[in-house]
Amino acid sequence: MTPSSHPAPVRPERGRRDPFRWVIDHPGTVDAAVFGAAAVALLGFTLLTGAWGWWLPATLPMLAAAAVCRTRPGLGVALMAAFALLHMPLVPVVIGDVLTFYAMFCAIAYGRPLVHALGIVAGAVGAIVQSGYWAIFALVSGASSPIEGAITFLALLFAGTVALIAVWALANLQRARVQQMRLVAERAEQAEREREQRTALAVAGERSRIAREMHDVVAHSLSVIIAQADGGRYVASVRPEQAADVLATIADTGRSALADMRSLLGVLRQDDETSYGPQPGPEMLEELVARVRTAGLDVDLHVDGRLDDLPRSVGTSLFRLVQEALTNTLKHAGPRATAAVRVRRTAGGLEAEVIDDGQGTDPASDGQGHGITGMRERMSVLGGTLQAGPLPGHGFRVLARIPLGAPASTSPSAPSSSLPSSAPSAPPSPTVPPRSERTLP
């Protein structure tokens, strides 16, 4: 098959089997089956009726040539023309001659420009040869005069020309349809590539921002800590009473660096809020749901398990995920939609689900947003997973799972923000949440 013969097949969605799409995507197999069945039927008809003759061996090769006309139109036209000329000395007309029009149709509809032209030439030559043969046969047999023979030639040539023009017009319509299908497939592939590129650029930009911010936080904080530690050795030897102030400065700088790093591991994005205070966490989920209800979306919130002792990075990411999912519901779910937020804490991890009963996918959306990409990046930073997509029929679901290691009270990366800086050696209590948090019902 030539590169321009058929458009690139558009793959059906996974899980669906479309027999009509299979027929379109496998023209060679379909034609071989159809013309093979026609040959078998012709042989069966001959055996039953006993109508043997030269027409049968002349027709069977033409059926074989027709089976390759769609996939290899140049070869099909050449074989069909050769078989049509070879049988004329034995039998002037056979059933297989009808397939010459099919060969011309395939050459024009599926062939390259050269094959296209050869198909038209072969059809014109065939019409002239057939018309001339019958006119000469009428003259030789004495059935007509020279004038009648000329009229017979012109009449047959006119009829053949009309048939060729009709086939040419239908083939050009099919050629235009094939080209349009190919353009649609190419545009779909191009759109998919552009969507993947936009997603990759969004991920790369987010990771680059994380890297820059992490560098600034770590470099600045460690520089201050190192400078204070170097000075602290001198102060401890000269004025021991001031050593406690140096250690307090080091502790405050370390806590500030840890808070900034937790904020960054929440994927940095502030979305619609800009705050210079503490980063939002699970303690603000009820407030978030209340704001969304005020905006007109009926939301049901259910929390199973304690969330007040989560690591700050996990709590911030949880809040941002629910915020982004509810924002998408407001934007795309349509009127009269409702949503439900389910957060469940288990011994091994945290599971958050946001589900709505809206229209699923917004047909007005251009698909260029990066909300789901951002949520997936948040989860990947924490070692978690994200599943997001429309539900069968209607609705949309976002499901995130975050693994949790040791309890927050024993993790060195989650010290309690309520401890005074003058007592850095006291471990945080596993049952006392930070001051800025409260336990959700």
Salt bridges, closest charged atoms under 4 A:
GLU13 OE1 - ARG16 NH1 3.83
ASP25 OD1 - ARG21 NH1 3.96
ASP31 OD2 - ARG70 NE 2.91
ASP97 OD1 - HIS87 NE2 2.75
GLU192 OE1 - ARG195 NH1 2.92
GLU206 OE1 - ARG269 NH2 2.67
ASP216 OD1 - HIS215 ND1 3.55
ASP230 OD1 - ARG233 NH2 3.15
ASP252 OD1 - ARG255 NH1 3.81
ASP271 OD2 - ARG378 NH2 3.86
GLU273 OE2 - ARG291 NH2 2.99
GLU283 OE2 - ARG312 NH2 3.58
GLU286 OE1 - ARG438 NH1 3.42
GLU287 OE2 - ARG291 NH1 3.50
ASP300 OD2 - ARG342 NH2 2.83
ASP308 OD2 - ARG306 NH2 2.41
ASP309 OD1 - ARG345 NH1 3.00
GLU351 OE1 - ARG344 NH2 3.92
GLU351 OE1 - ARG401 NE 3.24
GLU353 OE2 - ARG397 NE 2.64
ASP362 OD2 - HIS332 ND1 3.06
GLU377 OE1 - ARG207 NE 3.24
GLU437 OE2 - ARG312 NH1 2.83
